[in-house]
Amino acid sequence: MNKEHFWPKWLIKKTGTNQTWVRWEGEKVNPMNATLPLCMRCNSDFGEGLEVPVQRIFEDLESGRGISDFEAELMVRWLWKLEGIGWVFEFSQGRYNEKYSLRQRVLHPIDAIRGHLTLAIALCDEIDPEFSDSPMRIDSRCDHSAIFVSGVFAKLAVMVVLQLFEHLIPDRFSQYRLKPKADALSGAKLFYPQVGFKRCIEAVGVTWLVSKKLTILHDGFALGGIKSGRLSEGIKS
């Protein structure tokens, strides 16, 4: 076992939160001290398979170069990883998913649910000058859904939503529906999110507000697919 930083080091540096603080376990801490126990293999594979390419994806999005369908999937799995390791830490005795471990869920290609997912992204024009850092937060708080994740990271407000609920995504977000299956064009740049917020504080407020409703809806949807006898195990669906 090893200690894994909940927030990736590259994101901590990017947001400047290593000079300020984040809220962790109800306390204000330096994000470099927000760690979780994780096997060394998973720690290494998460870094190579997700953190390295997603760091580049962030740069492409913020510079307006856009992302491909394959990169959209990586972004989804990266968000699932962030939310998932937090959930597993909080519910250490629960099963993450009826079909997969967290490792399988975030490192393997997305299964049949792929064609039912929408990735929504809104760019922020600038970081509020009154702050000495930029946002780094997850706004979704799902207990049962392993699909919905939302948050604001530097100049990107991002969420993964079931297409069933995509009509609730604010107009400020650009939306992309993942293809049911990867194909020969999956590597082509085709999603170019637009600036949806003038300042990051607007992105934080709007994302937090809509996430409250989307969390409830996604958890309710997940509960419909979990047998009542297993709810006490804390299974995500």
Secondary structure, DSSP 8 states (H G I E B T S, - for coil): -EEEESS-HHHHHHHTGGGS-EEETTEEE-GGG-EEEE-HHHHHHHIIIIIHHHHHHHHHHHTT--EEHHHHHHHHHHHHHHHHHHHHHHTTTS-SBSS--HHHHHHS---GGGGGEEEEEEEEEE--TT-SS--EEE----SS-SS-EEEEETTEEEEEEEGGGGGGS-TTSEEEE--SS--TTTTSEEE---EEEEEHHHHHHHHHHHHHHHHHHHHHHHHTTS-GGGGGGT-B-
